[in-house]
Amino acid sequence: MKTLSVQPNLAQQVRNALLAEITSGRLAPGSRLVQEQVAQQLGVSRQPVQQALSLLRQQGVLRDAPGRGLEVTPMDPDEVQHMYEIRAVVEGLAARRAAEAGAERASRLGLALIDAGRKAVAAASVPKMVAADMKFHEFVYSLCGNPLVAPFMTPHWTATQRAMGEVLMRDEEPRDIWDQHAEILQAIVERDAQRAEDCARRHISQAAQFMVARLRSQAPGAV
Protein backbone atom coordinates (compact mmCIF):
# COMPACT_ATOMS: atom_id res chain seq x y z
CA MET A 1 0.00 0.00 0.00
CA LYS A 2 2.87 2.38 0.65
CA THR A 3 4.15 2.07 -2.91
CA LEU A 4 0.75 3.16 -4.23
CA SER A 5 0.95 6.48 -2.40
CA VAL A 6 4.30 7.39 -3.95
CA GLN A 7 3.34 7.22 -7.60
CA PRO A 8 0.54 9.82 -7.60
CA ASN A 9 2.82 12.18 -5.69
CA LEU A 10 5.52 11.74 -8.32
CA ALA A 11 2.98 12.24 -11.10
CA GLN A 12 1.87 15.47 -9.42
CA GLN A 13 5.48 16.62 -9.21
CA VAL A 14 5.93 15.93 -12.93
CA ARG A 15 2.70 17.78 -13.66
CA ASN A 16 3.82 20.78 -11.60
CA ALA A 17 7.25 20.80 -13.26
CA LEU A 18 5.72 20.78 -16.74
CA LEU A 19 3.21 23.48 -15.83
CA ALA A 20 6.05 25.63 -14.48
CA GLU A 21 7.90 25.22 -17.79
CA ILE A 22 4.76 26.25 -19.67
CA THR A 23 3.99 29.17 -17.36
CA SER A 24 7.55 30.49 -17.64
CA GLY A 25 7.45 30.33 -21.44
CA ARG A 26 10.17 27.72 -21.76
CA LEU A 27 7.50 25.50 -23.29
CA ALA A 28 5.64 27.85 -25.62
CA PRO A 29 2.21 27.19 -27.18
CA GLY A 30 2.63 24.53 -29.85
CA SER A 31 5.66 22.94 -28.17
CA ARG A 32 5.54 19.17 -28.58
CA LEU A 33 5.82 16.81 -25.62
CA VAL A 34 6.64 13.13 -26.08
CA GLN A 35 6.31 10.86 -23.07
CA GLU A 36 9.67 9.13 -23.45
CA GLN A 37 11.55 12.39 -23.92
CA VAL A 38 9.94 14.02 -20.88
CA ALA A 39 10.73 10.96 -18.75
CA GLN A 40 14.35 11.08 -19.83
CA GLN A 41 14.68 14.81 -19.22
CA LEU A 42 13.17 14.60 -15.73
CA GLY A 43 14.92 11.36 -14.79
CA VAL A 44 11.73 9.46 -13.96
CA SER A 45 9.90 6.45 -15.35
CA ARG A 46 7.30 6.76 -18.07
CA GLN A 47 4.32 5.93 -15.84
CA PRO A 48 4.25 9.17 -13.76
CA VAL A 49 4.90 11.14 -16.95
CA GLN A 50 1.97 9.46 -18.65
CA GLN A 51 -0.25 10.31 -15.68
CA ALA A 52 0.96 13.92 -15.60
CA LEU A 53 0.47 14.40 -19.34
CA SER A 54 -2.99 12.89 -19.13
CA LEU A 55 -3.93 15.25 -16.30
CA LEU A 56 -2.65 18.32 -18.16
CA ARG A 57 -4.55 17.19 -21.24
CA GLN A 58 -7.76 16.87 -19.20
CA GLN A 59 -7.16 20.38 -17.85
CA GLY A 60 -6.81 21.76 -21.37
CA VAL A 61 -3.15 22.71 -20.99
CA LEU A 62 -2.08 20.09 -23.55
CA ARG A 63 -3.80 18.74 -26.65
CA ASP A 64 -3.12 15.94 -29.13
CA ALA A 65 -0.33 16.83 -31.54
CA PRO A 66 -0.38 15.83 -35.21
CA GLY A 67 1.40 12.51 -35.47
CA ARG A 68 2.72 11.58 -32.06
CA GLY A 69 2.59 13.00 -28.56
CA LEU A 70 0.97 16.13 -27.19
CA GLU A 71 1.53 19.85 -27.61
CA VAL A 72 0.99 22.92 -25.46
CA THR A 73 -2.45 24.36 -26.17
CA PRO A 74 -2.51 28.05 -27.18
CA MET A 75 -4.47 30.20 -24.75
CA ASP A 76 -7.94 31.31 -25.84
CA PRO A 77 -8.64 34.89 -24.63
CA ASP A 78 -12.40 34.21 -24.61
CA GLU A 79 -11.92 31.19 -22.37
CA VAL A 80 -9.70 33.22 -20.04
CA GLN A 81 -12.40 35.91 -19.89
CA HIS A 82 -15.02 33.32 -18.95
CA MET A 83 -12.75 31.80 -16.33
CA TYR A 84 -12.09 35.18 -14.70
CA GLU A 85 -15.84 35.91 -14.60
CA ILE A 86 -16.31 32.79 -12.49
CA ARG A 87 -13.31 33.66 -10.37
CA ALA A 88 -14.71 37.10 -9.58
CA VAL A 89 -17.83 35.59 -8.05
CA VAL A 90 -16.03 32.93 -6.01
CA GLU A 91 -13.21 35.25 -4.90
CA GLY A 92 -15.82 37.78 -3.77
CA LEU A 93 -17.60 35.11 -1.74
CA ALA A 94 -14.33 33.90 -0.20
CA ALA A 95 -13.30 37.42 0.82
CA ARG A 96 -16.73 38.14 2.35
CA ARG A 97 -16.68 34.92 4.37
CA ALA A 98 -13.07 35.55 5.38
CA ALA A 99 -14.05 38.92 6.81
CA GLU A 100 -16.83 37.24 8.76
CA ALA A 101 -14.80 34.30 10.04
CA GLY A 102 -11.05 34.86 9.70
CA ALA A 103 -10.22 38.46 10.62
CA GLU A 104 -7.94 37.56 13.54
CA ARG A 105 -5.84 35.10 11.54
CA ALA A 106 -5.73 37.53 8.62
CA SER A 107 -4.32 40.18 10.94
CA ARG A 108 -1.60 37.84 12.23
CA LEU A 109 -0.47 36.25 8.99
CA GLY A 110 -1.59 38.38 6.07
CA LEU A 111 1.05 41.11 6.03
CA ALA A 112 3.85 38.58 5.49
CA LEU A 113 2.15 37.46 2.28
CA ILE A 114 1.80 41.05 1.09
CA ASP A 115 5.48 41.65 1.80
CA ALA A 116 6.49 38.48 -0.09
CA GLY A 117 4.43 39.59 -3.07
CA ARG A 118 6.02 43.02 -3.20
CA LYS A 119 9.47 41.44 -3.05
CA ALA A 120 8.58 39.14 -5.96
CA VAL A 121 7.56 42.15 -8.04
CA ALA A 122 10.75 44.00 -7.09
CA ALA A 123 12.77 40.97 -8.18
CA ALA A 124 10.85 40.86 -11.50
CA SER A 125 10.62 37.07 -11.12
CA VAL A 126 7.59 35.71 -12.97
CA PRO A 127 7.57 32.35 -11.13
CA LYS A 128 7.81 34.12 -7.76
CA MET A 129 5.09 36.62 -8.71
CA VAL A 130 2.74 33.83 -9.77
CA ALA A 131 3.50 31.78 -6.65
CA ALA A 132 3.00 34.77 -4.33
CA ASP A 133 -0.31 35.63 -5.98
CA MET A 134 -1.54 32.06 -5.58
CA LYS A 135 -0.48 31.95 -1.92
CA PHE A 136 -2.40 35.12 -1.13
CA HIS A 137 -5.63 33.90 -2.69
CA GLU A 138 -5.25 30.43 -1.17
CA PHE A 139 -4.79 32.16 2.19
CA VAL A 140 -8.11 33.96 1.73
CA TYR A 141 -9.75 30.62 0.86
CA SER A 142 -8.36 29.14 4.07
CA LEU A 143 -9.90 31.99 6.07
CA CYS A 144 -13.39 31.80 4.61
CA GLY A 145 -14.59 28.71 6.44
CA ASN A 146 -16.01 27.08 3.31
CA PRO A 147 -14.02 23.89 2.57
CA LEU A 148 -15.39 23.67 -0.98
CA VAL A 149 -13.83 26.91 -2.22
CA ALA A 150 -10.20 25.79 -2.54
CA PRO A 151 -10.86 22.52 -4.43
CA PHE A 152 -13.40 24.29 -6.64
CA MET A 153 -10.80 26.90 -7.59
CA THR A 154 -7.97 24.43 -8.31
CA PRO A 155 -8.74 23.90 -12.04
CA HIS A 156 -9.26 27.65 -12.51
CA TRP A 157 -5.81 28.31 -11.05
CA THR A 158 -4.22 26.13 -13.70
CA ALA A 159 -5.54 28.47 -16.39
CA THR A 160 -4.77 31.52 -14.24
CA GLN A 161 -1.12 30.47 -13.88
CA ARG A 162 -0.82 30.15 -17.63
CA ALA A 163 -2.45 33.51 -18.33
CA MET A 164 -0.29 35.28 -15.76
CA GLY A 165 2.86 33.66 -17.09
CA GLU A 166 2.11 34.48 -20.73
CA VAL A 167 1.43 38.13 -19.88
CA LEU A 168 4.02 38.81 -17.18
CA MET A 169 6.98 37.37 -19.02
CA ARG A 170 6.33 39.75 -21.94
CA ASP A 171 5.80 42.92 -19.91
CA GLU A 172 8.82 45.18 -19.66
CA GLU A 173 7.79 46.31 -16.18
CA PRO A 174 6.02 43.89 -13.81
CA ARG A 175 2.45 44.80 -12.96
CA ASP A 176 2.12 45.43 -9.22
CA ILE A 177 -1.26 44.25 -7.92
CA TRP A 178 -0.24 44.16 -4.28
CA ASP A 179 -1.92 47.42 -3.33
CA GLN A 180 -5.16 45.70 -4.33
CA HIS A 181 -4.29 42.63 -2.30
CA ALA A 182 -3.47 44.86 0.68
CA GLU A 183 -6.86 46.54 0.29
CA ILE A 184 -8.64 43.17 0.33
CA LEU A 185 -6.65 42.09 3.38
CA GLN A 186 -7.42 45.31 5.25
CA ALA A 187 -11.14 44.90 4.66
CA ILE A 188 -10.95 41.34 5.97
CA VAL A 189 -8.99 42.42 9.04
CA GLU A 190 -11.56 45.15 9.73
CA ARG A 191 -14.38 42.58 9.36
CA ASP A 192 -15.97 44.68 6.61
CA ALA A 193 -17.55 41.84 4.65
CA GLN A 194 -19.17 43.98 1.94
CA ARG A 195 -15.99 45.96 1.26
CA ALA A 196 -13.92 42.76 1.21
CA GLU A 197 -16.23 41.24 -1.40
CA ASP A 198 -16.31 44.42 -3.49
CA CYS A 199 -12.51 44.74 -3.42
CA ALA A 200 -12.01 41.11 -4.37
CA ARG A 201 -14.48 41.27 -7.26
CA ARG A 202 -12.98 44.52 -8.55
CA HIS A 203 -9.46 43.06 -8.28
CA ILE A 204 -10.36 40.01 -10.38
CA SER A 205 -12.37 42.03 -12.91
CA GLN A 206 -9.48 44.43 -13.46
CA ALA A 207 -7.07 41.51 -13.77
CA ALA A 208 -9.35 40.00 -16.40
CA GLN A 209 -9.40 43.19 -18.46
CA PHE A 210 -5.62 43.42 -18.29
CA MET A 211 -4.90 39.75 -19.02
CA VAL A 212 -7.39 39.35 -21.84
CA ALA A 213 -6.28 42.57 -23.55
CA ARG A 214 -2.65 41.44 -23.41
CA LEU A 215 -3.48 37.96 -24.69
CA ARG A 216 -5.46 39.39 -27.61
CA SER A 217 -2.62 41.75 -28.51
CA GLN A 218 -0.16 38.83 -28.44
CA ALA A 219 -2.32 36.55 -30.58
CA PRO A 220 -1.01 35.70 -34.07
CA GLY A 221 -2.19 38.28 -36.56
CA ALA A 222 -3.03 40.86 -33.90
CA VAL A 223 -2.41 44.43 -34.95
C-alpha positions as CSV (number, residue, x, y, z in Angstrom):
1,M,0.0,0.0,0.0
2,K,2.9,2.4,0.7
3,T,4.2,2.1,-2.9
4,L,0.7,3.2,-4.2
5,S,1.0,6.5,-2.4
6,V,4.3,7.4,-3.9
7,Q,3.3,7.2,-7.6
8,P,0.5,9.8,-7.6
9,N,2.8,12.2,-5.7
10,L,5.5,11.7,-8.3
11,A,3.0,12.2,-11.1
12,Q,1.9,15.5,-9.4
13,Q,5.5,16.6,-9.2
14,V,5.9,15.9,-12.9
15,R,2.7,17.8,-13.7
16,N,3.8,20.8,-11.6
17,A,7.3,20.8,-13.3
18,L,5.7,20.8,-16.7
19,L,3.2,23.5,-15.8
20,A,6.0,25.6,-14.5
21,E,7.9,25.2,-17.8
22,I,4.8,26.2,-19.7
23,T,4.0,29.2,-17.4
24,S,7.6,30.5,-17.6
25,G,7.4,30.3,-21.4
26,R,10.2,27.7,-21.8
27,L,7.5,25.5,-23.3
28,A,5.6,27.9,-25.6
29,P,2.2,27.2,-27.2
30,G,2.6,24.5,-29.8
31,S,5.7,22.9,-28.2
32,R,5.5,19.2,-28.6
33,L,5.8,16.8,-25.6
34,V,6.6,13.1,-26.1
35,Q,6.3,10.9,-23.1
36,E,9.7,9.1,-23.5
37,Q,11.6,12.4,-23.9
38,V,9.9,14.0,-20.9
39,A,10.7,11.0,-18.7
40,Q,14.3,11.1,-19.8
41,Q,14.7,14.8,-19.2
42,L,13.2,14.6,-15.7
43,G,14.9,11.4,-14.8
44,V,11.7,9.5,-14.0
45,S,9.9,6.4,-15.4
46,R,7.3,6.8,-18.1
47,Q,4.3,5.9,-15.8
48,P,4.2,9.2,-13.8
49,V,4.9,11.1,-16.9
50,Q,2.0,9.5,-18.6
51,Q,-0.3,10.3,-15.7
52,A,1.0,13.9,-15.6
53,L,0.5,14.4,-19.3
54,S,-3.0,12.9,-19.1
55,L,-3.9,15.2,-16.3
56,L,-2.6,18.3,-18.2
57,R,-4.6,17.2,-21.2
58,Q,-7.8,16.9,-19.2
59,Q,-7.2,20.4,-17.8
60,G,-6.8,21.8,-21.4
61,V,-3.1,22.7,-21.0
62,L,-2.1,20.1,-23.5
63,R,-3.8,18.7,-26.6
64,D,-3.1,15.9,-29.1
65,A,-0.3,16.8,-31.5
66,P,-0.4,15.8,-35.2
67,G,1.4,12.5,-35.5
68,R,2.7,11.6,-32.1
69,G,2.6,13.0,-28.6
70,L,1.0,16.1,-27.2
71,E,1.5,19.9,-27.6
72,V,1.0,22.9,-25.5
73,T,-2.5,24.4,-26.2
74,P,-2.5,28.1,-27.2
75,M,-4.5,30.2,-24.8
76,D,-7.9,31.3,-25.8
77,P,-8.6,34.9,-24.6
78,D,-12.4,34.2,-24.6
79,E,-11.9,31.2,-22.4
80,V,-9.7,33.2,-20.0
81,Q,-12.4,35.9,-19.9
82,H,-15.0,33.3,-18.9
83,M,-12.8,31.8,-16.3
84,Y,-12.1,35.2,-14.7
85,E,-15.8,35.9,-14.6
86,I,-16.3,32.8,-12.5
87,R,-13.3,33.7,-10.4
88,A,-14.7,37.1,-9.6
89,V,-17.8,35.6,-8.0
90,V,-16.0,32.9,-6.0
91,E,-13.2,35.2,-4.9
92,G,-15.8,37.8,-3.8
93,L,-17.6,35.1,-1.7
94,A,-14.3,33.9,-0.2
95,A,-13.3,37.4,0.8
96,R,-16.7,38.1,2.3
97,R,-16.7,34.9,4.4
98,A,-13.1,35.5,5.4
99,A,-14.1,38.9,6.8
100,E,-16.8,37.2,8.8
101,A,-14.8,34.3,10.0
102,G,-11.0,34.9,9.7
103,A,-10.2,38.5,10.6
104,E,-7.9,37.6,13.5
105,R,-5.8,35.1,11.5
106,A,-5.7,37.5,8.6
107,S,-4.3,40.2,10.9
108,R,-1.6,37.8,12.2
109,L,-0.5,36.2,9.0
110,G,-1.6,38.4,6.1
111,L,1.1,41.1,6.0
112,A,3.9,38.6,5.5
113,L,2.2,37.5,2.3
114,I,1.8,41.0,1.1
115,D,5.5,41.6,1.8
116,A,6.5,38.5,-0.1
117,G,4.4,39.6,-3.1
118,R,6.0,43.0,-3.2
119,K,9.5,41.4,-3.0
120,A,8.6,39.1,-6.0
121,V,7.6,42.2,-8.0
122,A,10.8,44.0,-7.1
123,A,12.8,41.0,-8.2
124,A,10.8,40.9,-11.5
125,S,10.6,37.1,-11.1
126,V,7.6,35.7,-13.0
127,P,7.6,32.3,-11.1
128,K,7.8,34.1,-7.8
129,M,5.1,36.6,-8.7
130,V,2.7,33.8,-9.8
131,A,3.5,31.8,-6.6
132,A,3.0,34.8,-4.3
133,D,-0.3,35.6,-6.0
134,M,-1.5,32.1,-5.6
135,K,-0.5,32.0,-1.9
136,F,-2.4,35.1,-1.1
137,H,-5.6,33.9,-2.7
138,E,-5.2,30.4,-1.2
139,F,-4.8,32.2,2.2
140,V,-8.1,34.0,1.7
141,Y,-9.7,30.6,0.9
142,S,-8.4,29.1,4.1
143,L,-9.9,32.0,6.1
144,C,-13.4,31.8,4.6
145,G,-14.6,28.7,6.4
146,N,-16.0,27.1,3.3
147,P,-14.0,23.9,2.6
148,L,-15.4,23.7,-1.0
149,V,-13.8,26.9,-2.2
150,A,-10.2,25.8,-2.5
151,P,-10.9,22.5,-4.4
152,F,-13.4,24.3,-6.6
153,M,-10.8,26.9,-7.6
154,T,-8.0,24.4,-8.3
155,P,-8.7,23.9,-12.0
156,H,-9.3,27.6,-12.5
157,W,-5.8,28.3,-11.0
158,T,-4.2,26.1,-13.7
159,A,-5.5,28.5,-16.4
160,T,-4.8,31.5,-14.2
161,Q,-1.1,30.5,-13.9
162,R,-0.8,30.2,-17.6
163,A,-2.5,33.5,-18.3
164,M,-0.3,35.3,-15.8
165,G,2.9,33.7,-17.1
166,E,2.1,34.5,-20.7
167,V,1.4,38.1,-19.9
168,L,4.0,38.8,-17.2
169,M,7.0,37.4,-19.0
170,R,6.3,39.8,-21.9
171,D,5.8,42.9,-19.9
172,E,8.8,45.2,-19.7
173,E,7.8,46.3,-16.2
174,P,6.0,43.9,-13.8
175,R,2.4,44.8,-13.0
176,D,2.1,45.4,-9.2
177,I,-1.3,44.3,-7.9
178,W,-0.2,44.2,-4.3
179,D,-1.9,47.4,-3.3
180,Q,-5.2,45.7,-4.3
181,H,-4.3,42.6,-2.3
182,A,-3.5,44.9,0.7
183,E,-6.9,46.5,0.3
184,I,-8.6,43.2,0.3
185,L,-6.6,42.1,3.4
186,Q,-7.4,45.3,5.3
187,A,-11.1,44.9,4.7
188,I,-11.0,41.3,6.0
189,V,-9.0,42.4,9.0
190,E,-11.6,45.1,9.7
191,R,-14.4,42.6,9.4
192,D,-16.0,44.7,6.6
193,A,-17.5,41.8,4.6
194,Q,-19.2,44.0,1.9
195,R,-16.0,46.0,1.3
196,A,-13.9,42.8,1.2
197,E,-16.2,41.2,-1.4
198,D,-16.3,44.4,-3.5
199,C,-12.5,44.7,-3.4
200,A,-12.0,41.1,-4.4
201,R,-14.5,41.3,-7.3
202,R,-13.0,44.5,-8.5
203,H,-9.5,43.1,-8.3
204,I,-10.4,40.0,-10.4
205,S,-12.4,42.0,-12.9
206,Q,-9.5,44.4,-13.5
207,A,-7.1,41.5,-13.8
208,A,-9.3,40.0,-16.4
209,Q,-9.4,43.2,-18.5
210,F,-5.6,43.4,-18.3
211,M,-4.9,39.8,-19.0
212,V,-7.4,39.4,-21.8
213,A,-6.3,42.6,-23.5
214,R,-2.6,41.4,-23.4
215,L,-3.5,38.0,-24.7
216,R,-5.5,39.4,-27.6
217,S,-2.6,41.8,-28.5
218,Q,-0.2,38.8,-28.4
219,A,-2.3,36.5,-30.6
220,P,-1.0,35.7,-34.1
221,G,-2.2,38.3,-36.6
222,A,-3.0,40.9,-33.9
223,V,-2.4,44.4,-34.9
